[in-house]
Amino acid sequence: MPHSRKARRSLDEGWPPHLVQACYDQRRYALGLRDGMVLHVSGVEKINARWVRVYNASGANHEKAFSFSGSLDIRVADVVWMVNEGKDTHAAQ
C-alpha cells in the first residue's frame, strides 16, 4: 500500500484499505455494496472524498456479480467490503 499523502488522507476519510490500494495498484478486485451487489473491477479512480469511478474487469463473468461495461461511479459510503483478487491486469497473456 502506498504511503503517499493522498493515500493517508483517503484512509483518514474512512475508506477501506483495499479501496485505497486499488487507486494505485491495477489488479482485479471484488467489492460488495451495501445493497448486496458485487462488482468485479480492474481499477479505481478517486473522483473526490465521497465518490470513486470503478472500471469493469474484462472477462469477469461471475454469476452473482453485476455486469457493466466501461466505468461506473459509486459512493464510497456504499462500499461494505473489498478484496484483492490477486490478478495483475497488466500481466502477460
C-alpha positions in Angstrom: 0.0 0.0 0.0 1.4 3.4 -0.9 2.2 5.7 1.9 1.5 8.9 0.0 -0.2 11.9 1.4 -3.2 11.2 -0.8 -3.5 7.5 0.4 -3.3 8.5 4.0 -5.9 11.2 3.5 -8.3 8.6 1.9 -7.7 6.2 4.8 -8.4 9.0 7.2 -11.7 9.7 5.4 -12.8 6.2 6.3 -12.0 4.4 3.0 -11.5 0.6 3.1 -7.7 -0.1 2.8 -8.2 -2.2 -0.4 -10.2 0.6 -2.0 -7.2 3.0 -1.4 -4.9 0.3 -2.8 -7.0 -0.1 -5.9 -6.4 3.5 -6.8 -2.7 2.8 -7.1 -2.5 -0.9 -7.9 -4.2 -2.0 -11.1 -5.2 -5.5 -10.2 -8.6 -7.2 -10.1 -10.8 -6.6 -7.1 -14.2 -7.7 -6.0 -16.2 -5.3 -4.0 -19.6 -5.5 -2.2 -22.0 -2.7 -2.0 -24.5 -2.0 0.8 -27.4 -3.4 -1.2 -25.6 -6.8 -1.7 -24.5 -6.1 -5.2 -21.0 -7.5 -6.1 -18.7 -5.8 -8.6 -15.5 -7.2 -10.2 -13.3 -4.3 -11.1 -9.9 -3.8 -12.6 -9.1 -0.4 -11.1 -10.5 2.5 -9.2 -10.1 6.2 -9.7 -10.8 8.7 -6.9 -13.3 11.4 -8.0 -13.5 13.1 -4.6 -13.7 12.1 -0.9 -17.2 10.7 -1.5 -17.2 9.2 -5.0 -15.0 6.8 -7.0 -15.0 5.5 -10.5 -14.6 1.8 -10.9 -13.6 0.1 -14.1 -15.0 -3.2 -15.3 -12.7 -6.2 -15.0 -12.9 -7.6 -18.6 -13.6 -11.3 -18.7 -15.0 -11.3 -15.1 -18.3 -13.0 -15.7 -19.4 -14.2 -12.3 -23.0 -15.4 -11.8 -23.7 -13.2 -8.8 -21.8 -10.1 -10.0 -23.4 -7.0 -11.5 -22.3 -6.8 -15.2 -21.3 -3.5 -16.7 -19.0 -2.3 -19.4 -16.7 0.7 -19.2 -16.8 2.5 -15.9 -19.3 3.1 -13.1 -19.3 5.8 -10.4 -20.2 4.7 -6.9 -20.4 6.3 -3.5 -17.5 5.3 -1.2 -20.0 5.1 1.7 -21.8 2.3 -0.1 -18.7 0.0 -0.3 -19.1 -2.6 2.5 -16.2 -4.9 1.7 -13.4 -5.2 -0.9 -10.9 -7.9 -1.7 -7.9 -8.1 -3.9 -8.4 -11.0 -6.3 -4.6 -11.1 -6.8 -4.7 -11.0 -10.6 -2.4 -8.4 -12.2 -4.4 -6.8 -15.1 -1.2 -5.9 -16.9 0.3 -9.5 -16.7 1.5 -11.1 -19.9 -1.3 -13.2 -21.5 
